[in-house]
Amino acid sequence: MKKYSLPIKVLISVMMLAVLAKNMSGETLSEIAMNIHASTWAMALGMMMIQIFALSVRWADLVNLQEQKISYGTSYRITVASQLANILLITSIGGVVVRIALAAQSGIDMVRAVCATIADRLMTVAALVLLAALVLPQFHAVHNNAAIANTLPIFIAAFAGACVIAVLLVRKTLGNLKNSARIDACLSYLRNLVANKALLIRLVPLSLAAQICYFAAVYFVSRSANADIQFPALLVVLPVITLIASLPISIGGWGVREGAFVYGLGLLGVPMETAFLISVQIGLISILATVVSGIPALLHGETRRLAFQKSKS
């Protein structure tokens, strides 16, 4: 089944994009595209780079639970490499594998690397659910209740799907630990994390801030596309969109993300063409943010390599 995984994902992405393109006006797309401004991309790019930094801080804190293992600089480089793997290997699973492998190369034992990665994924899902739960009751102030009725079933379905995939990922990752002693150690790590209230008080706001940075990037791009959306309203649908786009059933989320944006922003009265272009821009900016964020890490790594060679000579 594994060998058919990639072709299936390619097919899903292509089919989704084809269906969306068939129902859109090329002329309208061109008109909207003419309104894209470099300044908007710069602001959205900045938000996504801040998100990557926040995620790297969170992962370092998870790895360093009860014991200092890595620096924030090392965590930043590993996080960027993991994000790049998501792009190059076109699957979120690839990013997880690269993260764990690089962590092991940095001297972190396999059990801790796996546990921190599991906790990291779970905290992202929890942050999205918490944001939606906090904003949804206030949505009537900015839009009609029909949108809430339409959003709730989709959100529940997306959350259930994300939970199922998270459980499968946890099982697969734990299975790689090979023996029961390592699995027990991982479960012990997760219990210690839940019991560490001081760390959770730090990690929860950090997780929320990381997601809000992403939402802010979407908001900047939406304003550039002349989409009349208030930020509180955007907060209602974006957790759902992000959950759906994160499901590893397509190539880097392409197609699935666009469909989710078209549906979600459509609840807010945004035309299909506008929502589609917002999604495409967000996808491209995400790639650019990862590449640009990787430059300091690459430069730092090259500096360390040259210093090492100099010390040997």
N, C-alpha and C positions, 0 to 999 in steps of 0.2 A: 504493500500500500504506500510505503514511503516514497518509492520512485514515481508514483503518480501525484504526489502532493504538489510539486511545483507546477506541472501542467494544469492541474485543477485550479490553483490559485491564479495562474495567468488567465485561464478561461473566465473565472469569476470577475476579475478586474476588467478584462476586455468587454465582456457582455454588459456589465454595469455601465461602463462608460459609453458603450454603443447605444444602449437603451436611452440613456440621458441625452446624448447628442441628437438622437433621432427626434426627440420631442422639444428641441430648442431651436430658436431662431439664430442663424449665423450672423445676421445683420445686427441683432440686438447684442450679441456677444461682442461684436467688433466695437459697437458704440460704448459699451461698458468698459472694455479693455482700454479705450482711449483715455479714460479717466484715472488710470493707474498712475500714481506719483511715486517717485523715488523716495521722497520724505516719509511716506507712509510705510514703505518697505523697511526703511531705516529704523523707524520706531518699533515695528513688529519684530524686526530682526533683533533689536536690543532686548525686547521682552523675552524672546525665546532663548537668547543667550543667558539672561538672568535665570530663566527656568532651569537651564542645564546646570548652571552654577549651584542653584538651590538643591537640585537633585543629587549633585556630587557631594554636597555637605551632608545631606541626609544619609547617603550611603556610607560615608565615612563614619558617621555617628553609629550607624547600625553595626558596622564591622568592628568598631572599637568598644562595643558593649562590654563593660566590666574590665576591659583590658586594652591598652593602647597598641594597635596593630599597624596602622598606616597613617600617613599625613593627609591633610586635605588636598594637597597638590597631587599626590598619588591617586586619591579617589577621583579627582577631577579628570585625570588622564584616562583612568579606567572607564569612567562614565562616558566620556566623549568617544572612546574606542567602541564601547558597547552601542552607542547611538549610530556610529558609522557602520557597524556590523548590521544593524537593522536595515540600513539603506543598501549596503553592498550585498548582503546575504538575503535581502528582501523578505525577512521573516523576523518577528520579535523573538522567536526561539533562538535564532542565531546570535542575537544581542546578548541573551542570557548566557549562552555557552561561552562567548568571548569574555564576558564580564567575569565569570567564574575562573576561566583559564588564566586571565591576566592577574586576577587576585592571587591565584596560586603562585604565579611567577613572582609576585611581590612579597612572598613569604607568608601569606595567609593560608592556614590549613583549609583543606577542602570543605570540611563540615561547616566552619564559620562562614566561608564564602557562599556556600549554598544557602545557609540559613539567612544570611543578610540579604541575599537576592530574593528569597521568598518573601521576607518581611517587607522589602522595598516594593515589590509588586502589589502586595496586599494593601500597603499604605496608600498607594496611588488610587486603587479602587475605592478604598474607604474615604479618601478625600473627595472624590467625585460624588459619591453617594451623600456625604455630609453637606457638600455645597448645594446639591439639588434639594435636600431636605430643608436646609435653612432658607432657601430662596422661594421654593415653590408656594408656601402658604401666602407669601406677599405678592404673588404674581398678578392677582386681580387688580392691583393698584396700577399696573402698567399695561395690562391687556385683558382680553376677555376670558371667561372661565372655560369656554369651549376648547381653547388651546391646552388648558390644564387636563381636561378630560382626554384629549388626544395624546398628550405627552405621557401621562401616567402609564398606560399599557405598554407603550414602546420602552419607557424607562425600565419598567419591571422586567420586560422580556430581555432587554440589553443587559441589565444587572444579573439576571439569572444566567444568561449566556456567558458573561464575564466570570461569574462564580464557578460555573462548570469547567470552563477552560482553566481557571486558576487552580481548581482542585486537581485537574488532570496534569497541569504543569508541576504542581507540588508533588504529586505521586511519582511522576517521571523523574523529577529532580532528586527526590528522596531515594528512588530506586537506584540512582547512580552512586549512592553512598555505599551500596553493596551489602553491608552487614547491619545487624540490628543495633550494635553498639553505637555506630555512627548516627543511625536514625534516632536513637534515644538521646544522643548528645544534641542533635538538632532540635528535637522537641523540648529539651531542657533549655536551650538557648531561647526559643520562642516564649517559654514560660517566664524566663528571667526578663525578657523584653517587656512583656505585659505587666510584670510586677514592678518595673522601674518607672515609677510615676514621673520622676523628674525628667527623664529622657523623653517620655511620651509628651510631656508638656512642651518640650522643645520641638519634637518631630511633627506633631499634628499641625501647628501653625506653619511650619516650614513646608509641609506637604500641601496645605491649602494655598500658601503663597505661590508655590510652583505652578499649580493649576491656574490660579488667577492671572499669572503672567501670560500663560498660554491664551487664556480668554481675552486678556487685554490686547494681545496681538491680533486675534480674530476681530476684535472691536475696531482697531485702527484700520484694518483692511476693509471692513464693512463700511466704515465711514467714507473711505476712498471710493468705494463702489456706489456711493450715494444710497446706501441702504438705510432707511429710517428706523434704526433699532436703538432702543435705550439699553444701557449696559445691564441693569437688573433683569430685563427680559431676556437678554442674551445668556445670562447666568442660568436661566431655567432650562434652556434646550441644549446648551453646550455640554453639560455632563453626560447627557444621553448620547449626543453625537460622538463625544470622545470615547465613551465606552464601546459604541458600535464600531468606530474606526479602529480601535485597538484589537479587535478580534482578529486572530491570525488566520484569516480565511482568504486573503487576497495578497497582491504584491504590494508590500509596504502600506497597506490601507487604501491604495488607489482604487477608485470605483466605489468601494463600500463607503469610504469617507465622503465622496461627492454625493452619493445617494442619501447619506445621513444628513448632510448639510442642506440638500435640496428639500428634504422632508421637514427637518427641524426648523430651518429658517422660514420655510413656507408657512408654518404655523404662526409666524410673526408677520405674515403678509409680504415677505420678500419674494420677488419673482424668481422663477427657476434659473434663468440665465445668470442673474446676479449671485444667487447662492452658489451656483456651480463655479463661477469664476473666483468667488471668495475662497472656496475649498481648494481649488487648484493653486491659488496664490499661497495659501497656508501650507500646502504640501511642499511647494518649492522653497518657501522661506524656512521651513523646518530643515530641509536638506542644507540650505545655505548656512543657517545658524550652526548646525553641527560641524560643517566644514570649517567655518571661520573660528569656531570655538576650539577646533583641533589644532589651529596654527600655533598658539602659545604652548600647547602641550608638546607639539613636535619640536619647536624651537628649544624648549627646556630639555627635552630628551637628547637633542643633538648637542647642546651645551654640555650636558653630563657625559656624553660619550667622548667628546673632545677632551674634557678635563681628565677623564679616566685614561685615555691614551697618552696624554701629556704626563700624567703621574707615573705611568709605566716606563716612559722613555726618560 
